[in-house]
Amino acid sequence: MRLKNIPDSDNQLIHDIIPGKENFLDKFVYPVAESLYVDSTHSKTLQKDFKDLAKVHKSFWYDYAAEIPEKFSSLNFLIRPFEDYCRTCLIPDDEIEIIAQADYDRYSRAQSNSLPGTLKELKKFFRDTCYLIPVSLKKNGFEIIRTEEDFEISILLVRKLARAIHSKYLREIRIQNSIANNYIFYDPGKKDLMYVSEFDDLPVEIKYSNIDNAAHIPTKLLSVGYKIRQVKKGFKPYVLHLKEDEIETMAKVEHLRWSWERRLGGWTYGTSKDDVLKTHPCLVPFEQLSESEKEKDRELVKLIPGFLMDLNYEVYPISPNRIRKLSYAIKPLSSINRILHETRKLNDQIRNLAALTPAIEEMIAIRNRKIEEAILEVGESYNYAKHIQETFLPDDLFIRECFPDSFVVFKPKDVISGDFFFFSKRDDLVIFAAADCTGHGIPGALISTIGYGIIDQAVNELGLTDPSEILHHLYSRVHRFFRKDEEGNDLSDDMDIVLCTLNITTNILLFSGIKNPLYLVTDGELKVYRAQNFIDSLTDGREFPEVSERIQVKTDDTIYLCSDGYIDQFGGSNHKKYGSTQFKSALLKIQDYSLPEQSDRLYEEIESWREKNDEDQTDDILIIGIRI
């Protein structure tokens, strides 16, 4: 065996991971060469085991395997070992063609007698073999990645994203009542119920497909000139508004990822999908997909801004030089969020401009220390209370799993909130609520903790699903906590609530509430469903009336639940409440936007209203938006 072309010594694989020629041969060259041969069409032609090959044939495969790191390094790829999870490579077809053409030029000139005879067969042989390289590397514990694609993202975060992504596709399948050619889901055994498993019921292979999809979200954003970062404390994440060309580029990257994820799992192209033979008709370039298949990828990447907002992450533009080597990236610098990024940078600079005398600086420092000491204990208590409240409130990605197209605007007035929201899923039913407890801050948060616990007990322990039954249980028990004061009067503390149950199979919505209404936008018209219940009827011990309203909603309808904090916010030039009329008008104006964008616009709208007259926030704010 010649091994004439040992890769450059500065290649990460050779220099850092497998130092020394003999180590490289044993751990990389020999096993990868045999895997390539076994998977190639050449092995079927010769019909021999690798160990039985003639010396000249073995030498070819050894040399070919030894050259892999150098060939991929020339295209800005690294090869490295993986442990539990092999990250899917992103190698566009044109880069495979570059490597295959280089192989063909070299070996056709050498007229190797160890390969198929005709030049036409030789060209196809090298193209097919290049597609097998990542597969053979995976079998031997290696993965291919670019330096730019290597992001720090926790597996816990990735798994949460994967569940939310799967839930979105599962919802689309149920809506369309069609399962043909959808590659995200798995058939647990029955062909006419393919791909409709819940995430926890998916087999490991398909579950990892979803996880890999989520892990590549930063890469998809990188392809349009963005990186992600956690939002600074005190700032609100702004939703990324993707342009059409950015959506198209990210959809192409997602299809590229999926294609290689399939190849790494042993799948090849076939005119029809066959789970036994592992063939799939979508293993073609993005441009050759049907429009319906392309749209699946586009819809998937459109969800990314919402996921980022849920996780309190934001994007920021990077220099084109950082992605100039990414063949699948949009090269011009993206401009969205640049103003936000530069504004924050400018604010930091302005804070450093003020020049103070040493005496004044010392005086200010002393007074600041006294203020800090005075509020430190209170501040720590508030922050820990906020942590407790965030712990029992539903996770953003669980909400996204229940309703893939949704948002929650939740803005406490005083760190912790008297408003709370509830989501729970039981088979085809999703029970959800928006509640507004008397007061805000610590008093309101105490009542919200009691209210949330009672609703959770009603739904998840007692199994109640009808909203009116849940309300009856809630109010009859809440008032047990509120004893009469010293003068024998009932305390006035209570809560207003909108509570719903949606059957995601039939789209039948049951609604019940106290005081606060339910808003429904359907066919461009906004309907308001008033609460039909009164607290007295739910707390005086009488048998509760049938007051859950049944509403048949349909695909693309949007429902909104909210407390009165948004509507009652003072602002504008005349110090007036925002008002329900203006709120309903705002809901209609944002209907053409995605749900994450609606959230952003509603937040910006109320902040603009409040700041016109420099008004303080007067109450906790809670709005839930859900698109059916």
C-alpha distance (Angstrom), angle and dihedral (degrees) to the residues before:
residue distance angle dihedral
M1 . . .
R2 3.77 . .
L3 3.84 106.1 .
K4 3.77 89.8 -173.8
N5 3.80 95.9 164.7
I6 3.78 109.7 56.1
P7 3.84 107.0 172.9
D8 3.79 123.2 -103.7
S9 3.79 114.0 -73.0
D10 3.81 93.0 -124.2
N11 3.80 93.0 61.1
Q12 3.80 107.7 117.8
L13 3.79 92.9 -129.6
I14 3.81 93.9 55.6
H15 3.79 101.2 31.9
D16 3.80 102.6 41.5
I17 3.77 107.8 20.0
I18 3.81 109.7 28.2
P19 3.80 107.7 21.9
G20 3.79 117.8 -177.8
K21 3.79 130.3 39.9
E22 3.80 97.7 -105.7
N23 3.79 92.4 48.7
F24 3.80 89.2 49.0
L25 3.80 91.5 51.9
D26 3.80 95.1 48.7
K27 3.80 98.7 42.1
F28 3.79 100.9 34.6
V29 3.79 119.8 9.2
Y30 3.80 101.3 46.1
P31 3.83 99.1 44.2
V32 3.83 95.2 39.7
A33 3.81 92.4 47.9
E34 3.79 91.8 52.8
S35 3.82 92.4 46.7
L36 3.80 91.4 50.8
Y37 3.77 91.6 51.0
V38 3.82 94.3 46.7
D39 3.83 92.5 51.0
S40 3.81 95.8 42.4
T41 3.77 128.1 94.4
H42 3.80 86.4 -123.2
S43 3.81 91.0 72.5
K44 3.77 89.8 55.0
T45 3.80 90.1 50.6
L46 3.80 94.4 51.8
Q47 3.82 94.0 34.7
K48 3.80 91.1 -151.0
D49 3.77 135.1 126.0
F50 3.79 114.0 -113.1
K51 3.79 92.7 -112.2
D52 3.82 89.8 56.9
L53 3.81 95.6 53.6
A54 3.78 120.6 117.2
K55 3.80 116.1 -102.5
V56 3.82 92.6 -107.1
H57 3.82 91.4 54.9
K58 3.81 93.6 47.7
S59 3.81 90.6 48.1
F60 3.79 90.7 56.6
W61 3.82 93.2 52.8
Y62 3.81 93.1 44.6
D63 3.79 92.1 50.3
Y64 3.79 91.6 45.2
A65 3.83 92.3 51.5
A66 3.82 92.6 46.6
E67 3.80 90.9 55.2
I68 3.83 95.2 52.7
P69 3.84 97.9 91.2
E70 3.79 92.8 49.4
K71 3.81 93.3 47.3
F72 3.78 93.3 50.4
S73 3.79 92.8 41.8
S74 3.81 88.4 60.5
L75 3.81 87.5 61.7
N76 3.82 93.8 48.2
F77 3.82 96.1 -99.2
L78 3.80 127.8 139.1
I79 3.78 125.4 -154.6
R80 3.79 117.0 -148.7
P81 3.81 139.8 158.7
F82 3.79 120.7 -98.1
E83 3.79 130.2 -156.7
D84 3.82 118.9 -157.4
Y85 3.75 100.9 -11.9
C86 3.80 129.9 42.4
R87 3.78 110.8 -148.8
T88 3.80 110.6 -136.1
C89 3.79 114.3 -111.2
L90 3.81 121.4 -128.2
I91 3.80 107.5 -143.5
P92 3.81 114.2 157.7
D93 3.79 117.7 -139.5
D94 3.78 92.6 -112.9
E95 3.81 90.6 59.2
I96 3.79 90.3 50.8
E97 3.80 86.7 52.3
I98 3.82 90.5 52.7
I99 3.80 92.0 54.1
A100 3.79 93.4 42.3
Q101 3.81 92.2 49.5
A102 3.82 91.0 51.0
D103 3.79 90.2 51.0
Y104 3.79 91.6 47.6
D105 3.82 93.3 49.2
R106 3.78 91.9 50.7
Y107 3.80 99.9 44.3
S108 3.80 97.0 37.5
R109 3.81 88.9 56.6
A110 3.79 89.8 48.5
Q111 3.83 88.9 49.1
S112 3.78 90.4 -143.7
N113 3.80 113.0 -153.8
S114 3.78 91.1 -155.3
L115 3.82 94.6 75.7
P116 3.83 138.8 61.2
G117 3.78 114.0 -63.2
T118 3.80 112.9 -119.3
L119 3.77 124.4 65.0
K120 3.80 90.3 -127.3
E121 3.79 90.5 55.8
L122 3.80 89.7 45.6
K123 3.81 93.1 55.1
K124 3.81 91.8 51.4
F125 3.79 90.7 44.7
F126 3.80 93.1 57.6
R127 3.80 93.3 44.2
D128 3.81 91.2 51.9
T129 3.80 91.7 44.7
C130 3.81 92.3 51.8
Y131 3.81 89.5 56.2
L132 3.81 88.1 52.6
I133 3.81 95.1 54.1
P134 3.84 97.4 83.4
V135 3.83 88.9 44.3
S136 3.81 92.3 53.2
L137 3.80 91.5 45.2
K138 3.81 90.9 52.9
K139 3.80 91.3 51.3
N140 3.77 88.3 56.6
G141 3.79 97.3 45.3
F142 3.82 101.9 -94.3
E143 3.79 134.0 118.3
I144 3.81 134.3 -165.5
I145 3.79 120.6 -130.4
R146 3.80 141.1 154.0
T147 3.78 119.7 -121.3
E148 3.82 90.5 -121.7
E149 3.83 90.8 55.8
D150 3.79 95.8 56.0
F151 3.82 105.1 104.9
E152 3.78 131.5 173.1
I153 3.81 103.0 -121.6
S154 3.81 123.7 147.9
I155 3.79 120.7 -121.9
L156 3.83 89.0 -129.1
L157 3.79 90.5 58.0
V158 3.80 91.0 45.1
R159 3.80 92.1 51.7
K160 3.81 91.7 51.6
L161 3.79 90.0 51.1
A162 3.80 90.6 47.6
R163 3.80 92.1 54.7
A164 3.80 91.5 50.1
I165 3.82 92.6 47.7
H166 3.79 91.8 49.2
S167 3.79 91.4 48.8
K168 3.79 90.7 53.6
Y169 3.79 92.8 53.6
L170 3.78 91.6 43.5
R171 3.79 89.3 54.9
E172 3.80 91.2 49.1
I173 3.80 90.4 52.5
R174 3.79 91.4 52.2
I175 3.78 92.3 46.7
Q176 3.78 94.8 49.1
N177 3.81 93.8 37.6
S178 3.78 85.4 -142.6
I179 3.79 129.2 113.6
A180 3.77 103.4 172.8
N181 3.80 117.2 138.6
N182 3.79 95.3 -11.8
Y183 3.76 106.0 150.0
I184 3.78 100.7 -168.5
F185 3.79 100.3 73.8
Y186 3.76 137.8 60.7
D187 3.78 134.8 -132.3
P188 3.81 106.8 -125.3
G189 3.80 89.2 -161.9
K190 3.77 111.1 -60.3
K191 3.79 117.4 89.1
D192 3.80 96.9 -153.3
L193 3.81 90.1 54.2
M194 3.79 97.9 47.7
Y195 3.77 122.4 158.4
V196 3.80 97.9 3.4
S197 3.82 98.9 111.1
E198 3.78 119.3 129.5
F199 3.81 113.6 -113.2
D200 3.81 95.4 -102.6
D201 3.82 90.4 52.2
L202 3.79 95.5 53.3
P203 3.82 117.6 109.0
V204 3.78 117.5 -110.8
E205 3.81 94.8 -100.8
I206 3.79 95.2 55.2
K207 3.79 93.4 38.5
Y208 3.80 89.2 56.4
S209 3.79 89.0 50.2
N210 3.81 88.3 61.5
I211 3.80 91.6 43.7
D212 3.80 91.1 51.0
N213 3.79 89.6 49.9
A214 3.81 90.1 54.7
A215 3.81 93.7 44.3
H216 3.81 89.8 57.3
I217 3.82 95.3 55.5
P218 3.84 91.3 100.1
T219 3.81 88.8 50.0
K220 3.80 92.1 52.0
L221 3.80 89.4 51.1
L222 3.80 90.1 47.1
S223 3.79 88.7 58.0
V224 3.83 89.5 65.9
G225 3.79 96.2 42.2
Y226 3.80 104.3 -90.4
K227 3.77 138.0 117.8
I228 3.79 125.1 -168.5
R229 3.78 132.1 -126.4
Q230 3.78 137.6 168.1
V231 3.79 113.8 -91.4
K232 3.78 114.9 -103.8
K233 3.78 116.8 -106.6
G234 3.79 110.7 -88.1
F235 3.81 94.9 23.6
K236 3.79 128.8 101.4
P237 3.80 118.6 -132.4
Y238 3.77 113.4 -114.7
V239 3.77 117.2 -138.1
L240 3.78 115.1 -114.0
H241 3.80 110.0 -121.9
L242 3.80 104.9 -151.5
K243 3.78 119.8 -147.9
E244 3.79 122.0 -137.8
D245 3.80 95.1 -103.1
E246 3.81 90.2 49.0
I247 3.80 91.6 50.6
E248 3.80 90.3 49.4
T249 3.80 93.1 49.3
M250 3.79 93.0 47.8
A251 3.82 90.6 47.1
K252 3.82 89.2 54.0
V253 3.81 90.4 50.5
E254 3.80 90.8 49.5
H255 3.80 91.1 51.4
L256 3.80 89.4 48.0
R257 3.81 89.4 51.7
W258 3.80 92.5 47.9
S259 3.81 92.3 47.7
W260 3.80 92.6 54.1
E261 3.79 92.1 41.9
R262 3.80 86.8 57.5
R263 3.81 93.9 45.5
L264 3.79 90.6 50.1
G265 3.79 86.6 54.7
G266 3.80 91.8 55.1
W267 3.82 98.9 -97.7
T268 3.79 124.0 142.4
Y269 3.77 135.9 -176.0
G270 3.80 117.8 -75.2
T271 3.78 134.8 162.4
S272 3.81 89.4 -116.1
K273 3.78 135.8 27.8
D274 3.80 111.7 -99.2
D275 3.81 119.5 175.7
V276 3.81 92.0 -165.5
L277 3.80 98.5 47.7
K278 3.81 90.1 33.5
T279 3.78 96.3 -130.7
H280 3.80 125.7 146.9
P281 3.84 131.2 -176.2
C282 3.82 92.4 -145.7
L283 3.81 94.1 66.4
V284 3.79 89.8 104.0
P285 3.82 133.1 98.8
F286 3.80 114.9 -69.5
E287 3.81 91.2 -110.1
Q288 3.81 90.5 61.5
L289 3.80 95.4 53.7
S290 3.78 121.3 105.3
E291 3.78 115.2 -102.7
S292 3.81 91.0 -109.4
E293 3.81 91.2 55.6
K294 3.81 91.7 47.6
E295 3.80 89.6 51.1
K296 3.81 90.9 57.4
D297 3.79 89.8 59.9
R298 3.80 92.1 44.5
E299 3.80 92.4 51.2
L300 3.78 90.2 49.2
V301 3.81 95.3 54.7
K302 3.80 91.5 45.1
L303 3.81 87.2 67.1
I304 3.80 93.4 59.9
P305 3.85 97.6 85.3
G306 3.79 89.9 55.0
F307 3.80 92.6 48.9
L308 3.80 90.7 51.2
M309 3.80 91.9 50.4
D310 3.81 90.5 50.0
L311 3.81 89.3 54.6
N312 3.82 93.7 45.9
Y313 3.80 91.7 -114.1
E314 3.77 128.8 135.9
V315 3.79 135.8 -167.8
Y316 3.76 128.0 -122.0
P317 3.81 129.3 -169.3
I318 3.78 120.0 -108.7
S319 3.77 132.7 -157.7
P320 3.81 116.1 -82.2
N321 3.80 87.4 -125.7
R322 3.82 88.3 68.4
I323 3.80 92.1 62.7
R324 3.79 102.3 28.5
K325 3.83 90.7 110.2
L326 3.81 93.7 52.3
S327 3.80 104.4 99.2
Y328 3.82 92.4 -163.7
A329 3.83 96.6 50.3
I330 3.80 131.0 102.8
K331 3.77 102.8 -113.8
P332 3.84 102.4 -154.1
L333 3.80 113.7 86.4
S334 3.79 112.9 -101.1
S335 3.80 113.2 -124.0
I336 3.81 105.3 -161.0
N337 3.84 113.0 113.1
R338 3.83 91.7 10.9
I339 3.81 89.6 113.1
L340 3.81 90.6 51.5
H341 3.79 91.4 47.9
E342 3.81 94.0 48.1
T343 3.82 92.7 44.3
R344 3.79 91.8 55.9
K345 3.79 89.9 47.8
L346 3.82 90.5 49.9
N347 3.82 91.6 50.0
D348 3.79 90.3 55.0
Q349 3.80 89.9 51.2
I350 3.81 93.1 49.0
R351 3.81 91.7 52.7
N352 3.80 88.5 57.5
L353 3.81 95.3 50.9
A354 3.81 100.4 75.2
A355 3.83 110.4 100.5
L356 3.84 113.8 -156.1
T357 3.81 131.8 -176.3
P358 3.81 115.7 -109.0
A359 3.82 92.0 -113.3
I360 3.79 93.4 53.3
E361 3.78 91.6 44.1
E362 3.83 90.4 53.2
M363 3.82 92.2 47.9
I364 3.78 91.7 49.8
A365 3.80 91.4 46.0
I366 3.84 92.4 53.2
R367 3.79 93.3 48.9
N368 3.80 91.6 45.3
R369 3.79 90.4 52.8
K370 3.81 91.1 52.1
I371 3.77 91.4 49.1
E372 3.79 91.4 47.7
E373 3.80 92.0 49.2
A374 3.80 90.9 49.4
I375 3.79 95.2 52.4
L376 3.80 100.5 31.7
E377 3.77 96.3 91.2
V378 3.80 93.1 44.4
G379 3.79 91.1 45.6
E380 3.77 93.0 51.2
S381 3.79 90.6 49.9
Y382 3.79 92.0 50.5
N383 3.79 92.1 48.2
Y384 3.78 92.6 49.8
A385 3.80 90.2 47.5
K386 3.80 88.0 51.7
H387 3.80 89.4 51.7
I388 3.81 90.2 52.2
Q389 3.80 92.2 49.0
E390 3.81 92.5 48.1
T391 3.80 88.9 50.3
F392 3.80 96.5 58.9
L393 3.82 97.4 36.1
P394 3.83 113.2 89.7
D395 3.78 116.2 -85.5
D396 3.82 114.6 -108.2
L397 3.78 92.4 -121.2
F398 3.81 92.4 48.7
I399 3.80 87.0 55.8
R400 3.81 88.0 49.7
E401 3.80 88.4 50.7
C402 3.81 90.9 53.0
F403 3.82 92.9 43.3
P404 3.83 114.3 13.7
D405 3.82 91.8 -168.2
S406 3.79 102.4 51.6
F407 3.79 146.3 102.1
V408 3.79 139.5 -159.7
V409 3.80 120.3 -151.5
F410 3.80 103.3 -162.4
K411 3.80 117.1 171.0
P412 3.82 116.5 161.9
K413 3.79 116.7 -154.9
D414 3.80 95.8 -141.8
V415 3.83 108.5 26.4
I416 3.80 92.7 -87.5
S417 3.77 123.7 52.4
G418 3.77 141.8 -131.9
D419 3.81 87.5 -157.7
F420 3.79 118.3 80.5
F421 3.79 138.3 175.3
F422 3.79 130.1 -146.1
F423 3.83 132.1 -158.1
S424 3.79 128.4 174.7
K425 3.81 132.7 163.8
R426 3.80 125.0 -147.7
D427 3.81 113.5 174.9
D428 3.84 105.6 -65.6
L429 3.81 93.6 -9.5
V430 3.79 126.0 89.6
I431 3.81 115.5 -167.5
F432 3.80 114.8 -162.2
A433 3.79 138.6 164.2
A434 3.79 145.8 179.8
A435 3.79 114.5 -149.4
D436 3.81 133.1 -172.9
C437 3.80 115.2 -160.6
T438 3.78 123.6 -161.2
G439 3.79 110.2 -84.9
H440 3.76 130.2 -4.5
G441 3.77 137.3 -113.3
I442 3.81 116.1 36.7
P443 3.86 98.3 -14.6
G444 3.80 92.8 48.2
A445 3.81 92.4 44.2
L446 3.82 91.5 53.3
I447 3.81 91.5 54.5
S448 3.82 91.7 43.7
T449 3.81 90.3 54.2
I450 3.80 90.7 53.4
G451 3.81 92.4 45.0
Y452 3.79 94.8 48.2
G453 3.81 92.0 49.0
I454 3.80 92.7 51.4
I455 3.82 93.6 48.6
D456 3.79 90.2 47.6
Q457 3.81 89.5 51.7
A458 3.82 91.7 48.5
V459 3.81 93.5 50.9
N460 3.79 105.9 31.5
E461 3.82 101.5 31.5
L462 3.81 105.9 26.9
G463 3.82 93.5 33.1
L464 3.81 95.8 -131.1
T465 3.81 114.2 163.2
D466 3.81 105.2 163.4
P467 3.83 107.8 95.6
S468 3.81 94.6 -139.2
E469 3.81 91.6 52.8
I470 3.80 90.5 49.1
L471 3.82 90.6 49.6
H472 3.79 91.8 50.0
H473 3.80 90.4 50.9
L474 3.81 91.1 45.8
Y475 3.80 98.9 50.9
S476 3.79 97.1 38.6
R477 3.81 89.1 56.6
V478 3.78 99.4 37.3
H479 3.78 90.3 60.3
R480 3.79 91.2 53.5
F481 3.80 86.7 67.1
F482 3.80 94.8 52.6
R483 3.78 109.3 75.5
K484 3.78 122.1 -169.0
D485 3.79 117.4 -90.2
E486 3.81 124.2 -115.2
E487 3.82 91.6 -80.0
G488 3.81 92.7 51.9
N489 3.78 96.4 -106.7
D490 3.80 123.8 136.7
L491 3.78 114.5 -111.8
S492 3.79 113.2 -109.0
D493 3.79 94.2 -135.8
D494 3.79 112.2 122.0
M495 3.78 142.3 128.1
D496 3.79 139.9 -111.5
I497 3.78 115.3 -144.6
V498 3.80 146.1 -178.7
L499 3.82 110.7 -154.6
C500 3.80 126.1 -177.9
T501 3.78 142.2 174.6
L502 3.82 119.0 -157.4
N503 3.78 123.7 -166.6
I504 3.81 100.8 -147.8
T505 3.81 91.5 -160.1
T506 3.82 98.6 52.5
N507 3.84 98.2 22.3
I508 3.80 90.0 -131.3
L509 3.80 110.3 152.7
L510 3.81 121.5 -159.4
F511 3.80 113.0 -160.1
S512 3.77 131.3 -171.0
G513 3.76 131.2 158.9
I514 3.77 153.5 152.1
K515 3.82 117.1 -114.8
N516 3.82 99.2 -38.5
P517 3.84 117.9 91.1
L518 3.79 133.6 -136.4
Y519 3.82 117.3 -121.4
L520 3.82 120.2 -149.5
V521 3.81 124.6 -174.5
T522 3.80 111.6 -162.6
D523 3.81 128.3 162.8
G524 3.80 90.3 -7.5
E525 3.80 93.2 -55.4
L526 3.80 125.9 111.3
K527 3.79 117.5 -138.8
V528 3.80 123.9 -169.3
Y529 3.82 118.7 -151.2
R530 3.79 109.6 -161.1
A531 3.79 121.5 -144.1
Q532 3.81 109.9 -100.6
N533 3.80 98.5 -164.6
F534 3.79 133.5 88.2
I535 3.77 124.3 -156.1
D536 3.82 94.0 -126.3
S537 3.81 92.6 58.5
L538 3.80 90.5 54.2
T539 3.79 98.4 45.9
D540 3.82 108.5 37.7
G541 3.81 94.9 82.2
R542 3.80 96.9 -107.3
E543 3.77 121.6 131.0
F544 3.79 105.9 -86.3
P545 3.82 119.3 -112.2
E546 3.80 125.5 -120.6
V547 3.77 99.2 -97.2
S548 3.80 105.1 146.4
E549 3.78 107.3 118.5
R550 3.81 116.4 -140.8
I551 3.82 115.6 -140.1
Q552 3.80 125.4 -179.1
V553 3.78 105.9 -144.7
K554 3.79 126.0 -176.7
T555 3.77 140.4 -153.7
D556 3.84 113.9 -61.2
D557 3.79 93.3 18.6
T558 3.81 111.6 132.0
I559 3.79 125.2 -147.9
Y560 3.79 128.2 -165.4
L561 3.81 130.5 -160.6
C562 3.78 120.9 -174.3
S563 3.75 148.0 159.2
D564 3.82 120.0 -122.3
G565 3.82 94.0 -103.8
Y566 3.80 94.3 96.4
I567 3.79 95.5 45.2
D568 3.81 94.0 45.2
Q569 3.79 96.3 48.6
F570 3.81 111.9 124.5
G571 3.78 118.8 -133.6
G572 3.76 144.9 100.5
S573 3.77 123.0 102.8
N574 3.84 92.7 -64.9
H575 3.82 101.4 48.1
K576 3.81 95.2 -111.9
K577 3.79 134.4 146.9
Y578 3.78 115.0 -96.4
G579 3.79 89.3 -121.9
S580 3.79 136.7 -156.6
T581 3.82 94.3 -92.0
Q582 3.78 92.6 57.4
F583 3.82 90.2 43.2
K584 3.80 92.7 54.4
S585 3.79 89.8 48.2
A586 3.82 90.0 51.1
L587 3.82 91.0 52.2
L588 3.80 91.6 53.8
K589 3.80 92.8 47.4
I590 3.82 93.8 57.0
Q591 3.81 98.4 48.7
D592 3.81 94.2 105.3
Y593 3.81 91.0 59.4
S594 3.78 129.5 84.1
L595 3.79 116.5 -101.6
P596 3.84 94.4 -104.2
E597 3.81 89.2 50.8
Q598 3.81 90.1 48.6
S599 3.79 88.9 54.9
D600 3.79 90.9 51.3
R601 3.80 93.5 48.2
L602 3.80 94.3 47.2
Y603 3.79 89.8 51.0
E604 3.80 92.7 48.1
E605 3.82 90.8 46.1
I606 3.80 95.6 56.0
E607 3.81 93.0 41.8
S608 3.80 90.1 52.3
W609 3.81 90.2 47.8
R610 3.82 91.9 49.9
E611 3.79 95.7 45.6
K612 3.81 96.1 50.5
N613 3.80 89.1 81.0
D614 3.81 96.2 20.7
E615 3.80 92.0 -109.4
D616 3.79 123.6 174.2
Q617 3.78 118.0 -125.2
T618 3.80 104.5 -91.5
D619 3.81 102.5 -163.9
D620 3.79 144.2 2.7
I621 3.80 112.8 -74.3
L622 3.81 124.1 -142.5
I623 3.80 128.3 167.4
I624 3.81 125.6 165.0
G625 3.80 119.5 -165.6
I626 3.82 122.9 -169.8
R627 3.80 128.2 178.8
I628 3.78 113.8 -155.4
